[in-house]
Amino acid sequence: MSDAVLSQFKQAVEEKTEAVTDKKFKVGIIGTGWIAESHIESYLNQPDVEIVAAADIIPGKAKAKMERYGLTNVRCYESHQALIDNEELDGVSVCTYNRQHKDPTIYALERDIPVLLEKPFTVTLDEAVEICRAEKKSKAFVSVGFQPRFDENMKMIKKIVESGALGDIYYIQTGGGRRRGIPGSTFIEDKTGGIGALGDIGCYSLDMVLNAIGYPKPLTVTGYVSDFFGKNPKYNGEDAKRFSVDDFGAAFVRLEGDIILDFRISWAMHPDTPGDTLILGKEGALRIPSTDCWNGSVGGPMTLYHDICGEQAETVVPLVHTEGGLFDKKIRSFVDAARLGLPAPVPTSQILYNQAIIDGINKSAKLGREIEVEIPEI
Ligand SMILES: NC(=O)c1ccc[n+]([C@@H]2O[C@H](COP(=O)([O-])OP(=O)(O)OC[C@H]3O[C@@H](n4cnc5c(N)ncnc54)[C@H](O)[C@@H]3O)[C@@H](O)[C@H]2O)c1
């Protein structure tokens, strides 16, 4: 291709970029608690973004949070409806606790405003379905806030699976969690968090493996949840009185494609880990060391088990450095998708299955038997 043609193309790209960056992307923050701080900080790192509004149902909370960041011109409201009704917005971050994920998200979608929704998607599958249906009718999209998706080691897991090095996958063991690490605040009450360890960190470990294998549909779930540590003052002090969610969950899940998923997650237990993640395929297997946190990277170098010329061999997959912060990448991917009309970076069509498993675990645990996962038509 001639230089003239190439520079013509370059000029067009530059013009488009200029046009896009000229006008600031106007964003509103709904829910100004703990995680909103990471959203604010990452939006402030984007030169083409302006935080124009914030809302929190606790009077004065949004204003105080904005002032803490020197954002004295941000208009503050005491409901998500007031913020959305009174502002011209290019996008919103929904940073409310889990029980309040659905309403602000649907309210924004009904007004064609793109949503970056914090994880977990929702508390129940029904709520997730309602959001997906609202999204289908809307011109806007929802991206679910799984920042580990942007970690190079997480991407490596997917690359290894997609390379065919493991062959067809038939069994996955995943999960992890903490020996003692029950959070406080709104995470531990049914009326706000709705789900505990399952929603806080379980959704991440599910996403890690399900995303790697292309998000097959869950078919059946045998689930278990408990709260022995959260409800016990010996382990959870004063918070034991108000603790009303799970602190441990486990499940045996059948996925489409004849794949078995063996899952366990913990905010608190006696051992240090319920085991590493193992992805077993017909040609090889991958071991991913467990991590206790689950909102960032993998727990250490991974091992690929395979046969080489008839001999059993192991290849260590070293940890890869990710340039820049994962949260900044999550925010940037949302802004770019909204500005340039790209698909949602972490689409609800995938995370619906993640939520169906979490919902299935709770339903099965309540019934004390295996359940069939029924996902209504969107
Ligand atoms: N991605 C991550 O790494 C990460 C980390 C922590 C928390 N989270 C998720 O972020 C969400 C919020 O967690 P948090 O720790 O910030 O909770 P939080 O309780 O500190 O903050 C939530 C805020 O939302 C407000 N709120 C509730 N309903 C509202 C509504 N309809 N309109 C406006 N404000 C409303 C509450 O008053 C509260 O101030 C949770 O879903 C959690 O799972 C994600």
The ligand as an SDF file (V2000), in Angstrom:
LIG
                    3D

 44 48  0  0  0  0  0  0  0  0999 V2000
  -14.8490   -4.6630   41.7390 N   0  0  0  0  0  0  0  0  0  0  0  0
  -14.3860   -4.7430   42.9730 C   0  0  0  0  0  0  0  0  0  0  0  0
  -13.2130   -4.9890   43.2030 O   0  0  0  0  0  0  0  0  0  0  0  0
  -15.3240   -4.5210   44.1190 C   0  0  0  0  0  0  0  0  0  0  0  0
  -14.7990   -4.3210   45.4000 C   0  0  0  0  0  0  0  0  0  0  0  0
  -15.6820   -4.0350   46.4350 C   0  0  0  0  0  0  0  0  0  0  0  0
  -17.0570   -3.9900   46.2050 C   0  0  0  0  0  0  0  0  0  0  0  0
  -17.5220   -4.2310   44.9420 N   0  0  0  0  0  0  0  0  0  0  0  0
  -18.9780   -4.2190   44.6830 C   0  0  0  0  0  0  0  0  0  0  0  0
  -19.4150   -2.8670   44.7110 O   0  0  0  0  0  0  0  0  0  0  0  0
  -20.7370   -2.7770   45.2490 C   0  0  0  0  0  0  0  0  0  0  0  0
  -20.7610   -1.7490   46.3710 C   0  0  0  0  0  0  0  0  0  0  0  0
  -19.8830   -2.1520   47.3820 O   0  0  0  0  0  0  0  0  0  0  0  0
  -19.3810   -1.0900   48.4780 P   0  0  0  0  0  0  0  0  0  0  0  0
  -18.4210   -1.8050   49.3500 O   0  0  0  0  0  0  0  0  0  0  0  0
  -18.9490    0.1540   47.8090 O   0  0  0  0  0  0  0  0  0  0  0  0
  -20.7370   -0.8400   49.2750 O   0  0  0  0  0  0  0  0  0  0  0  0
  -21.0960    0.4280   50.1810 P   0  0  0  0  0  0  0  0  0  0  0  0
  -22.1910    0.0010   51.0660 O   0  0  0  0  0  0  0  0  0  0  0  0
  -19.8470    1.0050   50.7740 O   0  0  0  0  0  0  0  0  0  0  0  0
  -21.6310    1.4990   49.1260 O   0  0  0  0  0  0  0  0  0  0  0  0
  -22.8540    1.3880   48.4630 C   0  0  0  0  0  0  0  0  0  0  0  0
  -23.5460    2.7350   48.5090 C   0  0  0  0  0  0  0  0  0  0  0  0
  -24.6850    2.6980   47.6630 O   0  0  0  0  0  0  0  0  0  0  0  0
  -25.6940    3.5100   48.2520 C   0  0  0  0  0  0  0  0  0  0  0  0
  -26.9710    3.1640   47.6280 N   0  0  0  0  0  0  0  0  0  0  0  0
  -27.7050    2.0450   47.7700 C   0  0  0  0  0  0  0  0  0  0  0  0
  -28.7710    2.0720   46.9500 N   0  0  0  0  0  0  0  0  0  0  0  0
  -28.7050    3.2320   46.2580 C   0  0  0  0  0  0  0  0  0  0  0  0
  -29.4920    3.8020   45.2370 C   0  0  0  0  0  0  0  0  0  0  0  0
  -30.5600    3.1980   44.7440 N   0  0  0  0  0  0  0  0  0  0  0  0
  -29.1280    5.0100   44.7430 N   0  0  0  0  0  0  0  0  0  0  0  0
  -28.0260    5.6540   45.2080 C   0  0  0  0  0  0  0  0  0  0  0  0
  -27.2310    5.1310   46.1800 N   0  0  0  0  0  0  0  0  0  0  0  0
  -27.5660    3.9390   46.6870 C   0  0  0  0  0  0  0  0  0  0  0  0
  -25.5710    3.2050   49.7360 C   0  0  0  0  0  0  0  0  0  0  0  0
  -26.1600    4.1740   50.5270 O   0  0  0  0  0  0  0  0  0  0  0  0
  -24.0500    3.1300   49.8940 C   0  0  0  0  0  0  0  0  0  0  0  0
  -23.5220    4.3790   50.2520 O   0  0  0  0  0  0  0  0  0  0  0  0
  -21.1010   -4.1880   45.7050 C   0  0  0  0  0  0  0  0  0  0  0  0
  -21.9440   -4.7720   44.7500 O   0  0  0  0  0  0  0  0  0  0  0  0
  -19.7810   -4.9190   45.7750 C   0  0  0  0  0  0  0  0  0  0  0  0
  -19.8710   -6.3030   45.4820 O   0  0  0  0  0  0  0  0  0  0  0  0
  -16.6920   -4.4680   43.9080 C   0  0  0  0  0  0  0  0  0  0  0  0
  1  2  1  0
  2  3  2  0
  2  4  1  0
  4  5  1  0
  4 44  2  0
  5  6  2  0
  6  7  1  0
  7  8  2  0
  8  9  1  0
  8 44  1  0
  9 10  1  0
  9 42  1  0
 10 11  1  0
 11 12  1  0
 11 40  1  0
 12 13  1  0
 13 14  1  0
 14 15  2  0
 14 16  1  0
 14 17  1  0
 17 18  1  0
 18 19  2  0
 18 20  1  0
 18 21  1  0
 21 22  1  0
 22 23  1  0
 23 24  1  0
 23 38  1  0
 24 25  1  0
 25 26  1  0
 25 36  1  0
 26 27  1  0
 26 35  1  0
 27 28  2  0
 28 29  1  0
 29 30  1  0
 29 35  2  0
 30 31  1  0
 30 32  2  0
 32 33  1  0
 33 34  2  0
 34 35  1  0
 36 37  1  0
 36 38  1  0
 38 39  1  0
 40 41  1  0
 40 42  1  0
 42 43  1  0
M  CHG  2   8   1  16  -1
M  END
$$$$
